[in-house]
Amino acid sequence: MPRLPRRPGPGRGRSVSDAVAATFAWRRETRAPRVVVRDRTGQPRALEASGDPVAEALIEAAEDLLSAAQRGSEA
C-alpha cells in the first residue's frame, strides 16, 4: 500500500528557540481565516482574509449565518 505524502510541518531551525518560533508561526498560519470559493468550472480557490475586502465580507456573512442558525436552534 503506498504511503500518503507527509503534511508539511514547521521549518527546521538551528536551535530549540527557532523550532518553537517556527511552530508558532505555522500554527498561526493554519488558523488564519480563509474563504474557499468555487469558480465557474467548479475548481476551489482559497482567498486570504487579510486585506481582501471580498474575503472579509464573506467571512462576516458566514458568521452572521452561523449566529442566526444558533439562535434558531435555541427556540
N, C-alpha and C positions, 0 to 999 in steps of 0.2 A: 504494500500500500504506500503510495507516495506521500511524503511529508508535506504538510502545509507550510507556506512561507511564514517566517517569523515576523511578528509585529515589530516595526522599528521602535527601538527603545530610546532612552535618553542618550545623548552623545557621551563618548568616553572621554573623561577628563584625566588630568595628570595626578590629581590628588583627591582625597576624600571630599574636601570642600567643593572642588569642581564637579564631582559626581552629584553631590547634593544640590548644587545650584542648577545643574543640567536637569535633574529630576523635577525640581520645582518648575522650571521653565517648560518642560514637556507636559506636566500636569496642567499648568495654566493654559497652555495652548490647546490641549484636548478639551478643556472645559469652556473654552471661548464659545459664545453663542454663534451658531451658523444657521443659515437657511438653505435648505435644499429644494430647488425648484426643477421642474422638468420643462424642457423646451418643446417645440412643436413636433420634433421627431421622437420624443419620449426619453431622451438622454438626460440623466440627472446633472445638475450643475449646482455647485455649492457657492453661496455668497458669504463673504466675510461680513460680519455685522459692524465691525469697527469702521466708521467713516462712510459707510454706504447707506444713503437715506432710504433706498428701496428695501434693503435688508432690515434696517431698523424698523421701518413701518410694518413689514411682515411679521417681525418678532412681536411687536406691540399688539398687532391684530390677533396673533396666536395666543398671547397672554390673556387678552380680553375674552377670547372664545373659551379658554380653559376656566377662567373665573366664572363666566356665565354658566358653563356646564356644572361646575361645582355648586353654584348657588341653586341651580335647578334640581340637583340631586338631594339637597337638604330639605326640600319642600315635601 
